[in-house]
């Protein structure tokens, strides 16, 4: 018994002394004081405690650079341009940088230590990804299984996103679900409406977050969102566009069309094909009809695949409706949002009509 | 011959030649293979190993003889040596980084690699097994480090020359051919055996 206690004591004493020495050394040698990190030429600036690597320091300020290996210098994904204050290029970074990157001051942020004031440049999108503690302003029943939620951002906060991007909504623990979970939903509001966010959510049977939204959330509740994310947004060109969506896929298309109106883009014709099964699955029809009336460049074409009743809309599968509306699509650009099945079928039709594959942009639900 | 009567200078040379820690014990192979592609970084790593083994050998000698032996805790030597080496390299890295950027770039960045280098731990364990005195342990630490550095410099020199002049079959490229070369160097070092015995 005594021998065990002696062993523990001796080892603890040894570790204690070494830790003390490390702390003293850290205090005298690794104390770099307060450093300023300037991001994108003054767009953001943090005062941080020097001594840690750039990747971790930025993460502590909620600026997340992508990183696969967690800062061990073995994946090379945490690159960013360091304009000033990084010191010389380290041999540990060399294997991950091309000659072009070396000359343009690209560095591995996990290998760069913050020792003094640093000026860096990161892609604009990374700066706008934020976490929002929102309050639900309203919940609207659009159809029997689709709801529209409007989230009010905290006072004084705004969000910057490109029309078509999505945000992640977190559910809080409920019933048997003990953990917070998040799912991605497309933003349906316009970027100009930047003090709030609207999401369109379709009920997924047994879906963890949709069940929470449909059965537990009500107006006035708090909800956590992170975003914006995604590469689905309107590309700059003069081409006529064709948008195809099904179900809650309408959300990003609505955002794109509202954004086009806000930005005064009237030189591009836009046609929105919205596929639904029957009349009870249609929503936002009045709004799109009104837009159609006010803006001659926009056309709204709802199509019902299984509705025998008397209605003013197109009949048939959305792919057939699209096909019969165009002879050639050589000069068009397409934006699709919906289920993988729908997107796959639409791509086939578009390509068969002559649309180049690299001009078809889509947001596939998975 | 009683080992403790051997002059530290002899131990130093023996540690480089007849008892080269890399070429006779094959310790510290991972960084040996990884960093031996070019001469410059291998010399940096070699210098770092010399420095760390020279410093940690006497510290570990003290820890063992003045702390573990009196309390009959010799069985804790592995843990004790590892934390001493880890803490020491950390402290040295901090100091070097602060004092000289040039030294940090040539030597300092290799220190984290050495923290987990088995040659350094092996060196501390041999001190105990071979019952060196304090002065002998300093000489052995320095010799073991120098021997390791010599071996990696030799391999790096050969590898960088081979890269330009020799054709290696694809299956053996990289670590494969490096191991073959190491084997040949190790055999060449057998030529030293018989000069002196320190174990």
Interface residues (C-beta under 8 A of the other chain):
Chain A: X3 X6 X7 X10 X11 X14 X15 X18 X19 X21 X22 X25 X26 X29 X30 X87 X88 X90 X91 X92 X113
Chain B: X41 X63 X67 X68 X71 X72 X73 X76 X79 X80 X83 X84 X87 X90 X91 X94 X95 X97 X98 X101 X105 X109
